Amino acid sequence: MTVPAVLLPLAFNGLYQLRGKPVDFAGLDGAMSLATMITPFTLLLCAGGALIGWMVSSRLHKTSRPST
């Protein structure tokens, strides 16, 4: 999920630039700067989501087991 979360803003930044709209990070250097800023945040968000999903899943499996 991190790769699409980084590539999508880069694609929109490029599309806005191609349409002639002003962007904060223009050109290839701007795209690299934007990717450098976005990547750590998306890694944290994806890891946090995976951790929450794992915790919920493990709790559901614990409650669905028959007691012996």
SEMIMAR-563672 format. One line per field, with one value per atom (N, C-alpha, C, O): atom name; x, y, z; residue in three letters. Coordinates in nm, 2 decimals, decimal comma, padded with zeros to 4 digits. Layout:
% SEMIMAR-563672
site <- [CA:...]
u <- [X:...]
v <- [Y:...]
w <- [Z:...]
code <- [ALA:...]
This chain:
% SEMIMAR-563672
site <- [N:CA:C:O:N:CA:C:O:N:CA:C:O:N:CA:C:O:N:CA:C:O:N:CA:C:O:N:CA:C:O:N:CA:C:O:N:CA:C:O:N:CA:C:O:N:CA:C:O:N:CA:C:O:N:CA:C:O:N:CA:C:O:N:CA:C:O:N:CA:C:O:N:CA:C:O:N:CA:C:O:N:CA:C:O:N:CA:C:O:N:CA:C:O:N:CA:C:O:N:CA:C:O:N:CA:C:O:N:CA:C:O:N:CA:C:O:N:CA:C:O:N:CA:C:O:N:CA:C:O:N:CA:C:O:N:CA:C:O:N:CA:C:O:N:CA:C:O:N:CA:C:O:N:CA:C:O:N:CA:C:O:N:CA:C:O:N:CA:C:O:N:CA:C:O:N:CA:C:O:N:CA:C:O:N:CA:C:O:N:CA:C:O:N:CA:C:O:N:CA:C:O:N:CA:C:O:N:CA:C:O:N:CA:C:O:N:CA:C:O:N:CA:C:O:N:CA:C:O:N:CA:C:O:N:CA:C:O:N:CA:C:O:N:CA:C:O:N:CA:C:O:N:CA:C:O:N:CA:C:O:N:CA:C:O:N:CA:C:O:N:CA:C:O:N:CA:C:O:N:CA:C:O:N:CA:C:O:N:CA:C:O:N:CA:C:O:N:CA:C:O:N:CA:C:O]
u <- [00,08:00,00:00,09:00,04:00,21:00,29:00,32:00,32:00,35:00,39:00,27:00,30:00,15:00,04:00,02:-00,02:00,03:00,01:00,12:00,09:00,23:00,34:00,32:00,34:00,29:00,28:00,16:00,16:00,05:-00,07:-00,06:-00,09:00,00:00,02:00,12:00,11:00,22:00,31:00,25:00,28:00,16:00,08:-00,01:-00,01:-00,08:-00,16:-00,08:-00,12:00,03:00,12:00,17:00,17:00,20:00,25:00,13:00,15:00,01:-00,10:-00,14:-00,17:-00,14:-00,17:-00,07:-00,10:00,06:00,17:00,15:00,16:00,11:00,09:-00,03:-00,03:-00,13:-00,25:-00,22:-00,31:-00,10:-00,07:-00,10:-00,09:-00,15:-00,18:-00,05:00,04:-00,04:00,08:00,08:-00,01:00,20:00,23:00,35:00,43:00,35:00,46:00,59:00,70:00,58:00,71:00,70:00,65:00,76:00,76:00,88:00,99:00,86:00,97:01,00:00,94:01,11:01,15:01,21:01,19:01,28:01,34:01,23:01,24:01,12:01,01:00,94:00,89:00,93:00,87:00,95:00,89:01,08:01,16:01,16:01,15:01,15:01,13:01,00:00,99:00,89:00,76:00,76:00,70:00,82:00,82:00,90:00,87:01,01:01,09:01,01:01,03:00,93:00,84:00,73:00,69:00,67:00,55:00,58:00,50:00,69:00,72:00,72:00,66:00,79:00,79:00,65:00,62:00,57:00,43:00,35:00,27:00,36:00,28:00,33:00,25:00,46:00,51:00,45:00,41:00,45:00,39:00,24:00,19:00,17:00,02:-00,01:-00,10:00,07:00,05:00,09:00,02:00,19:00,23:00,13:00,10:00,08:-00,02:-00,15:-00,21:-00,19:-00,31:-00,29:-00,38:-00,17:-00,14:-00,14:-00,19:-00,09:-00,08:-00,22:-00,26:-00,31:-00,44:-00,52:-00,60:-00,50:-00,57:-00,53:-00,61:-00,40:-00,35:-00,40:-00,44:-00,41:-00,46:-00,61:-00,65:-00,69:-00,83:-00,85:-00,93:-00,77:-00,78:-00,75:-00,82:-00,64:-00,61:-00,71:-00,73:-00,77:-00,88:-01,00:-01,07:-01,03:-01,15:-01,12:-01,21:-01,00:-00,97:-00,97:-01,01:-00,93:-00,94:-01,08:-01,11:-01,17:-01,31:-01,39:-01,49:-01,34:-01,42:-01,38:-01,44:-01,27:-01,23:-01,32:-01,35:-01,35:-01,44:-01,35:-01,23:-01,41:-01,34:-01,33:-01,43:-01,22:-01,21:-01,19:-01,18]
v <- [-00,12:00,00:00,13:00,23:00,11:00,23:00,29:00,41:00,20:00,24:00,32:00,42:00,27:00,35:00,48:00,58:00,48:00,60:00,70:00,82:00,66:00,76:00,80:00,92:00,71:00,73:00,82:00,90:00,80:00,88:01,03:01,10:01,08:01,22:01,27:01,38:01,19:01,23:01,24:01,33:01,15:01,15:01,27:01,34:01,30:01,42:01,55:01,65:01,56:01,67:01,69:01,80:01,58:01,59:01,63:01,71:01,58:01,61:01,76:01,82:01,81:01,95:02,04:02,14:02,00:02,07:02,07:02,17:01,95:01,94:02,02:02,07:02,04:02,12:02,27:02,35:02,31:02,45:02,51:02,63:02,43:02,48:02,49:02,41:02,59:02,60:02,49:02,46:02,44:02,33:02,38:02,45:02,33:02,37:02,31:02,37:02,18:02,11:02,07:01,97:02,16:02,14:02,05:02,06:01,98:01,91:01,78:01,74:01,72:01,59:01,61:01,52:01,72:01,74:01,76:01,72:01,83:01,85:01,72:01,69:01,63:01,50:01,42:01,35:01,42:01,35:01,40:01,33:01,54:01,60:01,56:01,53:01,56:01,52:01,38:01,35:01,29:01,15:01,13:01,04:01,20:01,19:01,24:01,18:01,33:01,38:01,29:01,27:01,23:01,15:01,01:00,95:00,95:00,81:00,78:00,68:00,85:00,81:00,82:00,73:00,91:00,92:00,80:00,75:00,77:00,66:00,52:00,43:00,51:00,39:00,38:00,27:00,49:00,49:00,46:00,38:00,52:00,49:00,35:00,28:00,29:00,15:00,06:-00,04:00,08:00,00:00,01:-00,10:00,12:00,14:00,07:00,00:00,08:00,00:-00,15:-00,22:-00,19:-00,34:-00,38:-00,49:-00,31:-00,34:-00,35:-00,44:-00,25:-00,25:-00,37:-00,43:-00,40:-00,51:-00,64:-00,73:-00,65:-00,78:-00,79:-00,90:-00,68:-00,69:-00,73:-00,81:-00,67:-00,70:-00,84:-00,92:-00,89:-01,02:-01,13:-01,23:-01,10:-01,19:-01,19:-01,30:-01,08:-01,08:-01,16:-01,23:-01,14:-01,22:-01,37:-01,45:-01,41:-01,55:-01,61:-01,72:-01,53:-01,57:-01,59:-01,69:-01,50:-01,51:-01,62:-01,67:-01,66:-01,76:-01,90:-01,99:-01,92:-02,05:-02,11:-02,04:-02,23:-02,29:-02,32:-02,36:-02,29:-02,31:-02,45:-02,53:-02,49:-02,64:-02,65:-02,76]
w <- [00,00:00,00:00,00:-00,04:00,04:00,05:-00,09:-00,12:-00,18:-00,32:-00,39:-00,44:-00,39:-00,45:-00,37:-00,43:-00,24:-00,16:-00,19:-00,17:-00,24:-00,28:-00,42:-00,46:-00,51:-00,65:-00,69:-00,79:-00,62:-00,65:-00,64:-00,73:-00,53:-00,52:-00,63:-00,68:-00,66:-00,76:-00,90:-00,98:-00,93:-01,05:-01,06:-01,16:-00,95:-00,95:-00,96:-01,03:-00,90:-00,91:-01,05:-01,10:-01,12:-01,26:-01,35:-01,45:-01,33:-01,41:-01,39:-01,49:-01,27:-01,25:-01,32:-01,38:-01,32:-01,38:-01,54:-01,60:-01,59:-01,74:-01,78:-01,90:-01,70:-01,73:-01,72:-01,75:-01,67:-01,66:-01,52:-01,51:-01,43:-01,30:-01,22:-01,23:-01,13:-01,05:-00,94:-00,88:-00,92:-00,82:-00,74:-00,78:-00,62:-00,52:-00,56:-00,55:-00,61:-00,64:-00,79:-00,83:-00,87:-01,02:-01,07:-01,01:-01,17:-01,24:-01,17:-01,07:-01,22:-01,16:-01,02:-00,94:-01,00:-00,87:-00,77:-00,65:-00,81:-00,72:-00,69:-00,58:-00,79:-00,77:-00,67:-00,58:-00,68:-00,59:-00,45:-00,35:-00,43:-00,30:-00,24:-00,12:-00,32:-00,27:-00,23:-00,13:-00,31:-00,27:-00,14:-00,06:-00,13:00,00:00,12:00,23:00,10:00,22:00,25:00,36:00,14:00,16:00,21:00,29:00,16:00,19:00,34:00,38:00,43:00,57:00,64:00,72:00,60:00,65:00,61:00,68:00,48:00,43:00,49:00,52:00,51:00,58:00,72:00,76:00,79:00,93:00,92:01,00:00,83:00,82:00,79:00,84:00,69:00,65:00,76:00,78:00,83:00,94:01,06:01,12:01,08:01,19:01,15:01,24:01,03:00,98:00,99:01,02:00,95:00,96:01,10:01,13:01,19:01,33:01,39:01,46:01,36:01,41:01,35:01,43:01,22:01,16:01,23:01,25:01,25:01,32:01,46:01,50:01,53:01,67:01,67:01,75:01,58:01,57:01,53:01,58:01,43:01,38:01,49:01,51:01,57:01,68:01,79:01,85:01,81:01,91:01,87:01,94:01,74:01,68:01,68:01,71:01,66:01,66:01,80:01,82:01,90:02,03:02,08:02,16:02,04:02,09:02,01:02,07:01,89:01,82:01,85:01,80:01,92:01,96:02,07:02,16:02,06:02,16:02,29:02,28:02,40:02,53:02,56:02,54:02,62:02,66:02,81:02,86]
code <- [MET:MET:MET:MET:THR:THR:THR:THR:VAL:VAL:VAL:VAL:PRO:PRO:PRO:PRO:ALA:ALA:ALA:ALA:VAL:VAL:VAL:VAL:LEU:LEU:LEU:LEU:LEU:LEU:LEU:LEU:PRO:PRO:PRO:PRO:LEU:LEU:LEU:LEU:ALA:ALA:ALA:ALA:PHE:PHE:PHE:PHE:ASN:ASN:ASN:ASN:GLY:GLY:GLY:GLY:LEU:LEU:LEU:LEU:TYR:TYR:TYR:TYR:GLN:GLN:GLN:GLN:LEU:LEU:LEU:LEU:ARG:ARG:ARG:ARG:GLY:GLY:GLY:GLY:LYS:LYS:LYS:LYS:PRO:PRO:PRO:PRO:VAL:VAL:VAL:VAL:ASP:ASP:ASP:ASP:PHE:PHE:PHE:PHE:ALA:ALA:ALA:ALA:GLY:GLY:GLY:GLY:LEU:LEU:LEU:LEU:ASP:ASP:ASP:ASP:GLY:GLY:GLY:GLY:ALA:ALA:ALA:ALA:MET:MET:MET:MET:SER:SER:SER:SER:LEU:LEU:LEU:LEU:ALA:ALA:ALA:ALA:THR:THR:THR:THR:MET:MET:MET:MET:ILE:ILE:ILE:ILE:THR:THR:THR:THR:PRO:PRO:PRO:PRO:PHE:PHE:PHE:PHE:THR:THR:THR:THR:LEU:LEU:LEU:LEU:LEU:LEU:LEU:LEU:LEU:LEU:LEU:LEU:CYS:CYS:CYS:CYS:ALA:ALA:ALA:ALA:GLY:GLY:GLY:GLY:GLY:GLY:GLY:GLY:ALA:ALA:ALA:ALA:LEU:LEU:LEU:LEU:ILE:ILE:ILE:ILE:GLY:GLY:GLY:GLY:TRP:TRP:TRP:TRP:MET:MET:MET:MET:VAL:VAL:VAL:VAL:SER:SER:SER:SER:SER:SER:SER:SER:ARG:ARG:ARG:ARG:LEU:LEU:LEU:LEU:HIS:HIS:HIS:HIS:LYS:LYS:LYS:LYS:THR:THR:THR:THR:SER:SER:SER:SER:ARG:ARG:ARG:ARG:PRO:PRO:PRO:PRO:SER:SER:SER:SER:THR:THR:THR:THR]
